[in-house]
Amino acid sequence: MYRLLIADDEALEREGIEWIVDRMMPNTFEIIHAENGRTAIQRADEFRPHIVLMDIRMPGIQGLEALREIKAHSPQIKMVLVTAYEQFEYAQEALSLGVKEYLVKPAKRDQIVALLQRLVAELEQDQRKRDEEFAIRDKYFQLLPLAESEMALVFMSDQVNDTEVGYLADILELSIDKGCALVLALPELGHKSEQEISVEKKKLYETVKNLAKGFIQNRVGCMVSSMVHWHMAIFLLEKASIKDEVLREEARLLGAKLMESLYQQREIDVNVGIGSVQEAIEGIRRSYFEAVFASACSTDWGNLCSFEDLKVPTSEGVRGAADQFMADHVSERTYVELAIKRIREEREQRTWSVLDNAIMFIQDKFREELSLEDVAEHVHLNPYYFSKVFKQQTGETFIDFVTRLRIEKAKEMIRDGQFSLKEVCYMVGYKDPNYFSRVFKKVTGASPTEYRNQL
């Protein structure tokens, strides 16, 4: 039910409009009365009406003044100016304030009803638009953690698709021109069951992610990886061309904060390794392996180690040390890369599961009016993301897939010979036989009639 505020100093006018509204539009409005401009302002603030019928001439604060005050606090309210014919020049000023509707006294019943019905339709349309925006925004925020995790895996593995990286960076609003990595090495919980370990890993992941995001806030870009085996990576990325020293300091402070908080909150000692500040994707990946190296430099738990602070004679020696570490710990690096590969395979499997569901839905509904948005909603994905994934995995656009499905079914029905070509057209989802014929010829090289004659 909508709220309608009627502001008029004449009680008879207010009651007359209320009678018309109750009679002609029952159960549509809750009516609120105001006998002057000041009361109208107070009632608007108290009841938050959807529509206001404002008489232009009232004692004290008049209609236009009350209008300005109400619009200033509630710009979304639909305002209708009620004016006598000889006062219409005032209505021109109201139009400049955003009032698009008016009634001239004495207004006829049909005029009042038609106006209110139009405004109700606008309110309903506004609500649908808000609902759609909220739904899209909700789906967008559901995708953000997946995009962040996938982006982190790009930095951690050698398999890079430049288009995918750029797309993910745009979604996350992050720069990938420069950054550095932190790696948290966590002690294994060998004495617990597999299920207990899985639950513990999820808790640790959420704890680390919340701590990192809360500490960094918006000073620099921050991205947290999934937990791979018993370590997690955090990537700090350049924001607004900040200096390398700022990224280094943020990394050190964050590493110390994570160590302290994890010990206080979960009684866990962790090792933190910090890589150097590097440029571009390859450089940031190098920083990640530097951080892996630094996190493994101590056999004791509870240490923070920066790769750049390691006591190696020269910078070339540092590089050599990192390379030697990677060579000496091939199995560890291989394990990490295999774990990343397994995560990707699991995601690929989940993607195909979603696509299988989408394809079954399309096969069931292709005879009806079917849009990409309908299918995306069925599998709970953003339409743009669904379109991209669908093309990547099937090799066809959504439209091409549905068209091929319809034409294959049409060919089968024509070969069967039980239906006329017009019936076939309607039964495979087309409403216009001429359009169906054009599509059929484009796909098969022959019109439906030619195809039937060839049989």
ChimeraX attribute file (.defattr): number of C-alpha atoms within 10 A of each C-alpha:
attribute: neighborCount
match mode: 1-to-1
recipient: residues
	/A:1	8
	/A:2	13
	/A:3	17
	/A:4	24
	/A:5	25
	/A:6	25
	/A:7	30
	/A:8	26
	/A:9	20
	/A:10	13
	/A:11	12
	/A:12	10
	/A:13	17
	/A:14	21
	/A:15	15
	/A:16	11
	/A:17	19
	/A:18	20
	/A:19	13
	/A:20	16
	/A:21	21
	/A:22	14
	/A:23	10
	/A:24	14
	/A:25	13
	/A:26	9
	/A:27	11
	/A:28	15
	/A:29	20
	/A:30	14
	/A:31	17
	/A:32	18
	/A:33	19
	/A:34	22
	/A:35	17
	/A:36	22
	/A:37	27
	/A:38	20
	/A:39	15
	/A:40	28
	/A:41	21
	/A:42	14
	/A:43	18
	/A:44	26
	/A:45	14
	/A:46	9
	/A:47	12
	/A:48	17
	/A:49	23
	/A:50	20
	/A:51	22
	/A:52	23
	/A:53	25
	/A:54	28
	/A:55	30
	/A:56	26
	/A:57	19
	/A:58	19
	/A:59	12
	/A:60	11
	/A:61	17
	/A:62	19
	/A:63	27
	/A:64	21
	/A:65	15
	/A:66	25
	/A:67	25
	/A:68	16
	/A:69	18
	/A:70	22
	/A:71	18
	/A:72	10
	/A:73	13
	/A:74	15
	/A:75	12
	/A:76	14
	/A:77	17
	/A:78	22
	/A:79	25
	/A:80	24
	/A:81	24
	/A:82	26
	/A:83	22
	/A:84	17
	/A:85	12
	/A:86	9
	/A:87	13
	/A:88	17
	/A:89	11
	/A:90	16
	/A:91	24
	/A:92	12
	/A:93	12
	/A:94	23
	/A:95	13
	/A:96	9
	/A:97	14
	/A:98	14
	/A:99	18
	/A:100	14
	/A:101	16
	/A:102	21
	/A:103	21
	/A:104	17
	/A:105	13
	/A:106	11
	/A:107	15
	/A:108	12
	/A:109	14
	/A:110	11
	/A:111	12
	/A:112	16
	/A:113	16
	/A:114	11
	/A:115	15
	/A:116	20
	/A:117	14
	/A:118	11
	/A:119	18
	/A:120	18
	/A:121	12
	/A:122	13
	/A:123	18
	/A:124	12
	/A:125	12
	/A:126	13
	/A:127	12
	/A:128	12
	/A:129	12
	/A:130	12
	/A:131	12
	/A:132	12
	/A:133	12
	/A:134	12
	/A:135	13
	/A:136	15
	/A:137	13
	/A:138	12
	/A:139	16
	/A:140	15
	/A:141	12
	/A:142	13
	/A:143	16
	/A:144	14
	/A:145	16
	/A:146	15
	/A:147	19
	/A:148	21
	/A:149	15
	/A:150	21
	/A:151	23
	/A:152	20
	/A:153	24
	/A:154	21
	/A:155	25
	/A:156	24
	/A:157	16
	/A:158	12
	/A:159	10
	/A:160	15
	/A:161	10
	/A:162	11
	/A:163	9
	/A:164	13
	/A:165	18
	/A:166	15
	/A:167	14
	/A:168	19
	/A:169	16
	/A:170	12
	/A:171	14
	/A:172	18
	/A:173	10
	/A:174	19
	/A:175	18
	/A:176	21
	/A:177	15
	/A:178	20
	/A:179	29
	/A:180	27
	/A:181	32
	/A:182	31
	/A:183	29
	/A:184	25
	/A:185	23
	/A:186	21
	/A:187	13
	/A:188	12
	/A:189	13
	/A:190	8
	/A:191	8
	/A:192	11
	/A:193	10
	/A:194	11
	/A:195	9
	/A:196	11
	/A:197	15
	/A:198	12
	/A:199	12
	/A:200	13
	/A:201	20
	/A:202	13
	/A:203	13
	/A:204	18
	/A:205	18
	/A:206	12
	/A:207	16
	/A:208	20
	/A:209	20
	/A:210	12
	/A:211	17
	/A:212	19
	/A:213	15
	/A:214	10
	/A:215	15
	/A:216	16
	/A:217	11
	/A:218	10
	/A:219	16
	/A:220	21
	/A:221	21
	/A:222	22
	/A:223	22
	/A:224	25
	/A:225	24
	/A:226	23
	/A:227	18
	/A:228	18
	/A:229	15
	/A:230	13
	/A:231	21
	/A:232	22
	/A:233	26
	/A:234	25
	/A:235	26
	/A:236	27
	/A:237	25
	/A:238	24
	/A:239	19
	/A:240	9
	/A:241	11
	/A:242	13
	/A:243	11
	/A:244	16
	/A:245	10
	/A:246	14
	/A:247	24
	/A:248	20
	/A:249	11
	/A:250	17
	/A:251	25
	/A:252	18
	/A:253	13
	/A:254	21
	/A:255	25
	/A:256	15
	/A:257	15
	/A:258	22
	/A:259	20
	/A:260	16
	/A:261	16
	/A:262	17
	/A:263	14
	/A:264	11
	/A:265	9
	/A:266	11
	/A:267	10
	/A:268	16
	/A:269	20
	/A:270	24
	/A:271	25
	/A:272	30
	/A:273	29
	/A:274	32
	/A:275	29
	/A:276	25
	/A:277	24
	/A:278	20
	/A:279	18
	/A:280	13
	/A:281	20
	/A:282	14
	/A:283	18
	/A:284	26
	/A:285	25
	/A:286	22
	/A:287	27
	/A:288	28
	/A:289	27
	/A:290	29
	/A:291	30
	/A:292	29
	/A:293	25
	/A:294	27
	/A:295	28
	/A:296	19
	/A:297	18
	/A:298	13
	/A:299	9
	/A:300	10
	/A:301	16
	/A:302	17
	/A:303	20
	/A:304	22
	/A:305	22
	/A:306	22
	/A:307	24
	/A:308	17
	/A:309	11
	/A:310	12
	/A:311	9
	/A:312	14
	/A:313	8
	/A:314	9
	/A:315	10
	/A:316	10
	/A:317	12
	/A:318	18
	/A:319	15
	/A:320	13
	/A:321	16
	/A:322	20
	/A:323	15
	/A:324	13
	/A:325	19
	/A:326	18
	/A:327	12
	/A:328	11
	/A:329	13
	/A:330	12
	/A:331	11
	/A:332	13
	/A:333	16
	/A:334	12
	/A:335	14
	/A:336	18
	/A:337	17
	/A:338	15
	/A:339	15
	/A:340	20
	/A:341	15
	/A:342	13
	/A:343	16
	/A:344	14
	/A:345	12
	/A:346	12
	/A:347	14
	/A:348	13
	/A:349	12
	/A:350	12
	/A:351	16
	/A:352	17
	/A:353	13
	/A:354	19
	/A:355	20
	/A:356	13
	/A:357	15
	/A:358	20
	/A:359	19
	/A:360	12
	/A:361	16
	/A:362	21
	/A:363	13
	/A:364	10
	/A:365	15
	/A:366	20
	/A:367	18
	/A:368	14
	/A:369	10
	/A:370	15
	/A:371	14
	/A:372	17
	/A:373	14
	/A:374	15
	/A:375	22
	/A:376	19
	/A:377	14
	/A:378	13
	/A:379	17
	/A:380	12
	/A:381	19
	/A:382	19
	/A:383	19
	/A:384	12
	/A:385	12
	/A:386	23
	/A:387	19
	/A:388	12
	/A:389	16
	/A:390	21
	/A:391	14
	/A:392	11
	/A:393	13
	/A:394	12
	/A:395	11
	/A:396	14
	/A:397	17
	/A:398	20
	/A:399	13
	/A:400	13
	/A:401	16
	/A:402	22
	/A:403	18
	/A:404	17
	/A:405	16
	/A:406	24
	/A:407	22
	/A:408	16
	/A:409	16
	/A:410	23
	/A:411	17
	/A:412	12
	/A:413	19
	/A:414	19
	/A:415	14
	/A:416	10
	/A:417	12
	/A:418	10
	/A:419	13
	/A:420	10
	/A:421	19
	/A:422	16
	/A:423	14
	/A:424	24
	/A:425	25
	/A:426	16
	/A:427	18
	/A:428	21
	/A:429	20
	/A:430	21
	/A:431	14
	/A:432	11
	/A:433	16
	/A:434	12
	/A:435	12
	/A:436	24
	/A:437	18
	/A:438	14
	/A:439	20
	/A:440	23
	/A:441	17
	/A:442	11
	/A:443	14
	/A:444	14
	/A:445	12
	/A:446	16
	/A:447	17
	/A:448	25
	/A:449	12
	/A:450	11
	/A:451	16
	/A:452	15
	/A:453	8
	/A:454	9
	/A:455	7
